[in-house]
């Protein structure tokens, strides 16, 4: 029987939820399918890790994937006097690790450990910070067990204040040496408990809790939450007391009372669930929509981001618009016009996006978007980075109205299941034909990855054109559904007078 090991990622998972550790090792089929966001995070994490090595130009990479060979190669590198090692491998106490960067100033100096993270966080919540503590703490513990004299432990992450072309401050390092000391005090017991789970193959009994969602969605959440009723406290938007209700044994909406919710929206959502009926405030809807002036422009954009900035004035992960879809209705009962743009170059798409958008949008009337904070943030970034277009971008910003806000204030259907995203709302109100199923691109993250993929092919290449066709179809679907949702609201108001 082969020896059982913990990896650092499994240690972090086990500390968050021992049951998830059990599932990952013995019942991985219970995990949800990897999302496009998961794939994006993995790709970007690898890119950031590789770029971080350029700050240590004399480093030696341990490339082999087989852990026993990697441990041996790491030992040999240390004995040869190598001062910086990338992906250094160690095994001790039943735990195997690969450390991103292990460096020392001389052969007689102690080592410093750098764990590289591919994000730009500036305000960490406690769940996220605890995962980082566990990540570096288990490495420090193994290194000590392996006889490595460690002088400091650091977390290295992207700096959101870095602006291209000056990448000298791309990374920020935070000293975690003191923060991990309380974890190290219990590390022997913690490792032993997790190894016992893997050795005995006995599933831990862990109740669902905030750890299922923080700092990210657990891959086994869907399996562990399958016992919940369809309409439950977690389907009430922005319910900050959800775990209090759940821990009191009141998860089903029928166990809750609207007087327990200070938000009128939450109270009406609860009532809709309990009575299993749709809510529509026709008077408020009429009032909100009455201020929308013609021509009405339905607008949606897609953006791409890069962890390592590559264009003038851009920052890590700054969204760079590369595509839009626009439907225009110039007068009541008038025909719809459709205009679209998809950047076809390989460099910075933003100025071409601005120029085409300004040319396509009417000079007056409202600009309808869905979830306006997204578009407004992009417009403001464009105004900052391209001040020559500032006045015209300001005019666009002033004319933006949010269809999502209208729906949030005036409509709720139990089948929304607490979400007001257009991908949830549209099929419920408009029917199955309003879904994104069957599209080759079905969400914003996939659009971003598809656009990046298209750049790998020359212009005119069949694969590039296939990807571009899918991108155009996806973006157009967003504005088509905005038009249809607006028309649905108007029809409901007219029918219920």
RASULKA-V513324 format. One record per residue. N is the residue number from 1. SS is DSSP state (A for helix, B for strand, O for the rest). OMEGA is omega in degrees with one decimal (* if undefined). Layout:
n=N ss=SS omega=OMEGA
n=N ss=SS omega=OMEGA
//
This chain:
n=1 ss=O omega=-177.1
n=2 ss=O omega=-179.1
n=3 ss=O omega=-179.4
n=4 ss=O omega=179.7
n=5 ss=O omega=164.9
n=6 ss=B omega=167.5
n=7 ss=B omega=-179.3
n=8 ss=A omega=179.9
n=9 ss=A omega=177.9
n=10 ss=A omega=174.7
n=11 ss=A omega=179.6
n=12 ss=A omega=178.7
n=13 ss=A omega=-178.4
n=14 ss=A omega=177.5
n=15 ss=A omega=177.6
n=16 ss=A omega=-179.6
n=17 ss=O omega=179.5
n=18 ss=A omega=179.8
n=19 ss=A omega=177.9
n=20 ss=A omega=176.8
n=21 ss=A omega=178.7
n=22 ss=A omega=-179.5
n=23 ss=A omega=-176.1
n=24 ss=A omega=-176.6
n=25 ss=A omega=-171.6
n=26 ss=A omega=-179.0
n=27 ss=O omega=-176.3
n=28 ss=A omega=-179.8
n=29 ss=A omega=178.0
n=30 ss=A omega=-179.2
n=31 ss=O omega=174.1
n=32 ss=O omega=178.8
n=33 ss=O omega=-179.7
n=34 ss=O omega=-177.5
n=35 ss=O omega=175.4
n=36 ss=A omega=177.2
n=37 ss=A omega=177.3
n=38 ss=A omega=-179.4
n=39 ss=A omega=179.6
n=40 ss=A omega=-179.2
n=41 ss=A omega=179.5
n=42 ss=A omega=-179.5
n=43 ss=A omega=-177.4
n=44 ss=A omega=177.0
n=45 ss=A omega=177.9
n=46 ss=A omega=179.7
n=47 ss=A omega=-179.4
n=48 ss=A omega=178.6
n=49 ss=A omega=179.3
n=50 ss=A omega=-178.6
n=51 ss=A omega=179.5
n=52 ss=A omega=-179.4
n=53 ss=A omega=-179.2
n=54 ss=A omega=176.9
n=55 ss=A omega=176.5
n=56 ss=O omega=-167.7
n=57 ss=O omega=-178.1
n=58 ss=O omega=-175.7
n=59 ss=O omega=178.0
n=60 ss=B omega=-177.4
n=61 ss=B omega=172.7
n=62 ss=O omega=-169.5
n=63 ss=O omega=-173.7
n=64 ss=O omega=-178.9
n=65 ss=O omega=-179.5
n=66 ss=O omega=-168.6
n=67 ss=A omega=-178.9
n=68 ss=A omega=177.3
n=69 ss=A omega=-179.4
n=70 ss=A omega=177.5
n=71 ss=A omega=-179.8
n=72 ss=A omega=179.3
n=73 ss=A omega=176.5
n=74 ss=A omega=178.9
n=75 ss=A omega=-179.8
n=76 ss=A omega=179.5
n=77 ss=A omega=178.3
n=78 ss=A omega=-179.4
n=79 ss=A omega=178.1
n=80 ss=O omega=178.7
n=81 ss=O omega=176.7
n=82 ss=O omega=-175.2
n=83 ss=O omega=179.2
n=84 ss=B omega=-178.7
n=85 ss=B omega=174.9
n=86 ss=B omega=-179.7
n=87 ss=B omega=176.4
n=88 ss=B omega=-175.4
n=89 ss=B omega=178.5
n=90 ss=B omega=175.0
n=91 ss=B omega=177.5
n=92 ss=B omega=174.4
n=93 ss=O omega=-180.0
n=94 ss=O omega=-179.6
n=95 ss=B omega=174.7
n=96 ss=B omega=-178.8
n=97 ss=B omega=166.7
n=98 ss=B omega=-177.0
n=99 ss=B omega=-176.1
n=100 ss=B omega=-178.2
n=101 ss=B omega=175.2
n=102 ss=B omega=-171.8
n=103 ss=B omega=176.7
n=104 ss=O omega=-176.4
n=105 ss=O omega=177.6
n=106 ss=O omega=-178.0
n=107 ss=O omega=179.8
n=108 ss=O omega=-176.7
n=109 ss=O omega=173.4
n=110 ss=O omega=-176.1
n=111 ss=B omega=170.9
n=112 ss=B omega=-179.5
n=113 ss=B omega=175.5
n=114 ss=B omega=173.5
n=115 ss=B omega=-175.0
n=116 ss=B omega=176.9
n=117 ss=B omega=-174.5
n=118 ss=O omega=-179.2
n=119 ss=O omega=-177.6
n=120 ss=O omega=-174.3
n=121 ss=O omega=175.0
n=122 ss=O omega=-178.6
n=123 ss=O omega=-173.3
n=124 ss=O omega=170.8
n=125 ss=O omega=-172.0
n=126 ss=A omega=178.9
n=127 ss=A omega=-179.5
n=128 ss=A omega=-178.0
n=129 ss=A omega=178.9
n=130 ss=A omega=176.3
n=131 ss=A omega=178.6
n=132 ss=A omega=177.3
n=133 ss=A omega=-179.4
n=134 ss=A omega=-179.3
n=135 ss=A omega=-177.3
n=136 ss=A omega=-179.1
n=137 ss=A omega=-178.9
n=138 ss=A omega=176.2
n=139 ss=A omega=178.8
n=140 ss=A omega=179.9
n=141 ss=A omega=179.3
n=142 ss=A omega=-179.4
n=143 ss=A omega=177.4
n=144 ss=A omega=178.7
n=145 ss=A omega=-178.2
n=146 ss=O omega=176.2
n=147 ss=O omega=179.2
n=148 ss=O omega=178.4
n=149 ss=O omega=-172.8
n=150 ss=B omega=-176.8
n=151 ss=B omega=-178.5
n=152 ss=B omega=-179.4
n=153 ss=B omega=-172.2
n=154 ss=B omega=172.5
n=155 ss=B omega=-175.1
n=156 ss=B omega=-177.9
n=157 ss=B omega=-177.5
n=158 ss=B omega=-178.6
n=159 ss=O omega=-177.2
n=160 ss=O omega=179.3
n=161 ss=O omega=179.4
n=162 ss=O omega=-178.8
n=163 ss=B omega=178.6
n=164 ss=O omega=18.3
n=165 ss=O omega=-179.0
n=166 ss=B omega=-179.7
n=167 ss=O omega=-178.5
n=168 ss=O omega=179.3
n=169 ss=O omega=-177.6
n=170 ss=O omega=-177.3
n=171 ss=B omega=172.5
n=172 ss=B omega=178.9
n=173 ss=B omega=177.0
n=174 ss=B omega=-178.2
n=175 ss=B omega=179.7
n=176 ss=O omega=-174.4
n=177 ss=O omega=-179.3
n=178 ss=O omega=-175.4
n=179 ss=O omega=-175.2
n=180 ss=O omega=-176.7
n=181 ss=A omega=177.1
n=182 ss=A omega=178.9
n=183 ss=A omega=-179.6
n=184 ss=A omega=-178.9
n=185 ss=A omega=-179.0
n=186 ss=O omega=-172.9
n=187 ss=A omega=-179.6
n=188 ss=A omega=-179.1
n=189 ss=A omega=-178.7
n=190 ss=A omega=178.6
n=191 ss=A omega=-178.9
n=192 ss=A omega=-179.4
n=193 ss=A omega=-178.1
n=194 ss=A omega=175.7
n=195 ss=A omega=178.8
n=196 ss=A omega=176.9
n=197 ss=A omega=-179.2
n=198 ss=A omega=-177.6
n=199 ss=A omega=-176.3
n=200 ss=A omega=-178.8
n=201 ss=O omega=177.4
n=202 ss=O omega=-177.2
n=203 ss=O omega=176.0
n=204 ss=O omega=176.1
n=205 ss=O omega=-178.8
n=206 ss=O omega=179.1
n=207 ss=O omega=174.7
n=208 ss=O omega=-177.4
n=209 ss=O omega=-179.3
n=210 ss=A omega=180.0
n=211 ss=A omega=178.8
n=212 ss=A omega=-174.3
n=213 ss=O omega=-175.0
n=214 ss=O omega=0.9
n=215 ss=O omega=176.0
n=216 ss=O omega=-178.2
n=217 ss=O omega=177.0
n=218 ss=O omega=179.8
n=219 ss=O omega=-178.6
n=220 ss=O omega=-177.9
n=221 ss=A omega=-176.6
n=222 ss=A omega=178.9
n=223 ss=A omega=-175.1
n=224 ss=A omega=-178.0
n=225 ss=O omega=-173.1
n=226 ss=O omega=-178.9
n=227 ss=O omega=-176.0
n=228 ss=O omega=175.1
n=229 ss=O omega=-177.1
n=230 ss=O omega=178.3
n=231 ss=O omega=-175.4
n=232 ss=B omega=-174.3
n=233 ss=A omega=-179.7
n=234 ss=A omega=177.7
n=235 ss=A omega=175.1
n=236 ss=O omega=-173.1
n=237 ss=O omega=174.1
n=238 ss=O omega=178.9
n=239 ss=O omega=-176.0
n=240 ss=O omega=-179.2
n=241 ss=O omega=-172.7
n=242 ss=A omega=-178.3
n=243 ss=A omega=174.0
n=244 ss=A omega=177.8
n=245 ss=A omega=-177.5
n=246 ss=A omega=-178.1
n=247 ss=A omega=174.2
n=248 ss=O omega=-179.6
n=249 ss=O omega=-179.1
n=250 ss=O omega=-178.4
n=251 ss=O omega=179.4
n=252 ss=B omega=-178.4
n=253 ss=A omega=179.3
n=254 ss=A omega=178.0
n=255 ss=A omega=-175.9
n=256 ss=O omega=-179.9
n=257 ss=O omega=-176.1
n=258 ss=A omega=178.6
n=259 ss=A omega=179.0
n=260 ss=A omega=-178.3
n=261 ss=O omega=-179.5
n=262 ss=O omega=-179.0
n=263 ss=O omega=176.4
n=264 ss=A omega=179.3
n=265 ss=A omega=179.6
n=266 ss=A omega=179.8
n=267 ss=A omega=-179.3
n=268 ss=A omega=174.7
n=269 ss=A omega=178.9
n=270 ss=A omega=179.6
n=271 ss=A omega=178.2
n=272 ss=A omega=177.8
n=273 ss=A omega=-175.0
n=274 ss=A omega=-178.9
n=275 ss=A omega=-179.9
n=276 ss=O omega=178.1
n=277 ss=O omega=-178.2
n=278 ss=O omega=175.8
n=279 ss=B omega=172.7
n=280 ss=B omega=174.9
n=281 ss=O omega=-172.6
n=282 ss=A omega=-178.0
n=283 ss=A omega=178.5
n=284 ss=A omega=178.0
n=285 ss=A omega=179.1
n=286 ss=A omega=-179.1
n=287 ss=A omega=-177.8
n=288 ss=A omega=-177.0
n=289 ss=A omega=-176.9
n=290 ss=O omega=-179.0
n=291 ss=O omega=-178.6
n=292 ss=O omega=-175.8
n=293 ss=O omega=178.4
n=294 ss=O omega=-5.4
n=295 ss=O omega=178.3
n=296 ss=B omega=-179.4
n=297 ss=B omega=177.8
n=298 ss=B omega=-167.4
n=299 ss=B omega=174.6
n=300 ss=B omega=178.2
n=301 ss=B omega=171.9
n=302 ss=B omega=-176.7
n=303 ss=B omega=177.7
n=304 ss=B omega=178.0
n=305 ss=O omega=-179.6
n=306 ss=O omega=179.0
n=307 ss=O omega=177.4
n=308 ss=O omega=-177.4
n=309 ss=O omega=-177.8
n=310 ss=O omega=-179.1
n=311 ss=O omega=-176.8
n=312 ss=O omega=175.0
n=313 ss=O omega=179.5
n=314 ss=O omega=-178.2
n=315 ss=O omega=177.1
n=316 ss=O omega=177.3
n=317 ss=O omega=175.9
n=318 ss=O omega=179.4
n=319 ss=O omega=-178.2
n=320 ss=B omega=-178.3
n=321 ss=B omega=-179.6
n=322 ss=B omega=-172.5
n=323 ss=B omega=168.4
n=324 ss=B omega=169.9
n=325 ss=B omega=-176.4
n=326 ss=B omega=169.6
n=327 ss=B omega=-177.2
n=328 ss=B omega=170.0
n=329 ss=B omega=-170.4
n=330 ss=O omega=178.8
n=331 ss=O omega=179.3
n=332 ss=O omega=-179.6
n=333 ss=O omega=178.8
n=334 ss=O omega=178.8
n=335 ss=O omega=176.6
n=336 ss=B omega=171.1
n=337 ss=B omega=177.1
n=338 ss=B omega=175.0
n=339 ss=B omega=179.9
n=340 ss=B omega=179.5
n=341 ss=B omega=174.2
n=342 ss=B omega=-175.3
n=343 ss=O omega=-175.3
n=344 ss=O omega=178.5
n=345 ss=O omega=179.6
n=346 ss=O omega=-179.0
n=347 ss=O omega=-176.8
n=348 ss=O omega=-176.5
n=349 ss=O omega=-163.7
n=350 ss=A omega=-175.5
n=351 ss=A omega=176.2
n=352 ss=A omega=176.9
n=353 ss=A omega=-179.2
n=354 ss=A omega=-175.9
n=355 ss=A omega=-179.9
n=356 ss=A omega=178.0
n=357 ss=A omega=-179.7
n=358 ss=A omega=178.4
n=359 ss=A omega=-174.0
n=360 ss=A omega=-175.3
n=361 ss=O omega=172.9
n=362 ss=O omega=-177.2
n=363 ss=O omega=177.9
n=364 ss=O omega=-176.7
n=365 ss=O omega=-178.3
n=366 ss=O omega=175.2
n=367 ss=B omega=-175.4
n=368 ss=B omega=174.2
n=369 ss=B omega=176.9
n=370 ss=O omega=-173.9
n=371 ss=O omega=-167.8
n=372 ss=A omega=-178.2
n=373 ss=A omega=179.5
n=374 ss=A omega=-178.8
n=375 ss=A omega=-177.5
n=376 ss=A omega=176.9
n=377 ss=A omega=-179.8
n=378 ss=A omega=179.2
n=379 ss=A omega=-179.4
n=380 ss=A omega=175.5
n=381 ss=A omega=178.6
n=382 ss=A omega=178.2
n=383 ss=A omega=179.3
n=384 ss=A omega=-173.7
n=385 ss=A omega=179.0
n=386 ss=O omega=-173.6
n=387 ss=A omega=179.2
n=388 ss=A omega=179.9
n=389 ss=A omega=-170.9
n=390 ss=A omega=-177.0
n=391 ss=A omega=-178.0
n=392 ss=A omega=175.7
n=393 ss=A omega=175.5
n=394 ss=A omega=179.1
n=395 ss=A omega=177.5
n=396 ss=A omega=-179.3
n=397 ss=A omega=-179.3
n=398 ss=A omega=-174.7
n=399 ss=A omega=-177.7
n=400 ss=B omega=171.3
n=401 ss=B omega=-171.2
n=402 ss=B omega=177.8
n=403 ss=A omega=179.5
n=404 ss=A omega=179.4
n=405 ss=A omega=178.4
n=406 ss=A omega=-179.2
n=407 ss=A omega=179.3
n=408 ss=A omega=-177.1
n=409 ss=A omega=-168.9
n=410 ss=A omega=-173.7
n=411 ss=B omega=165.1
n=412 ss=B omega=175.1
n=413 ss=O omega=180.0
n=414 ss=A omega=-178.7
n=415 ss=A omega=170.3
n=416 ss=A omega=-178.9
n=417 ss=O omega=173.9
n=418 ss=O omega=-177.1
n=419 ss=O omega=175.9
n=420 ss=O omega=176.9
n=421 ss=O omega=-177.9
n=422 ss=A omega=180.0
n=423 ss=A omega=175.6
n=424 ss=A omega=-173.9
n=425 ss=A omega=-172.3
n=426 ss=A omega=180.0
n=427 ss=A omega=-179.5
n=428 ss=A omega=-175.4
n=429 ss=A omega=-172.5
n=430 ss=A omega=-177.8
n=431 ss=O omega=-173.9
n=432 ss=A omega=-178.4
n=433 ss=A omega=-178.9
n=434 ss=A omega=179.8
n=435 ss=O omega=179.0
n=436 ss=O omega=179.6
n=437 ss=O omega=179.3
n=438 ss=O omega=176.9
n=439 ss=O omega=178.8
n=440 ss=O omega=172.7
n=441 ss=O omega=-172.0
n=442 ss=O omega=174.1
n=443 ss=O omega=-174.6
n=444 ss=A omega=178.8
n=445 ss=A omega=178.3
n=446 ss=A omega=176.6
n=447 ss=A omega=178.5
n=448 ss=A omega=-179.3
n=449 ss=A omega=179.9
n=450 ss=A omega=177.6
n=451 ss=A omega=177.9
n=452 ss=A omega=179.1
n=453 ss=A omega=-177.7
n=454 ss=A omega=-177.8
n=455 ss=O omega=178.3
n=456 ss=O omega=-177.3
n=457 ss=O omega=177.5
n=458 ss=O omega=176.5
n=459 ss=O omega=-179.6
n=460 ss=O omega=178.6
n=461 ss=O omega=-176.5
n=462 ss=A omega=-178.6
n=463 ss=A omega=177.3
n=464 ss=A omega=-179.4
n=465 ss=A omega=177.3
n=466 ss=A omega=179.2
n=467 ss=A omega=-178.8
n=468 ss=A omega=177.6
n=469 ss=A omega=178.3
n=470 ss=A omega=178.0
n=471 ss=A omega=179.4
n=472 ss=A omega=179.7
n=473 ss=A omega=-178.8
n=474 ss=A omega=-177.9
n=475 ss=A omega=178.0
n=476 ss=A omega=179.4
n=477 ss=A omega=179.7
n=478 ss=A omega=-177.7
n=479 ss=A omega=174.3
n=480 ss=A omega=-178.2
n=481 ss=A omega=173.9
n=482 ss=A omega=176.9
n=483 ss=A omega=-176.3
n=484 ss=A omega=178.5
n=485 ss=A omega=176.3
n=486 ss=A omega=179.1
n=487 ss=A omega=177.7
n=488 ss=A omega=178.9
n=489 ss=A omega=-179.1
n=490 ss=A omega=180.0
n=491 ss=A omega=-179.9
n=492 ss=A omega=179.4
n=493 ss=A omega=-178.8
n=494 ss=A omega=-176.2
n=495 ss=A omega=-174.0
n=496 ss=O omega=177.9
n=497 ss=O omega=*
//
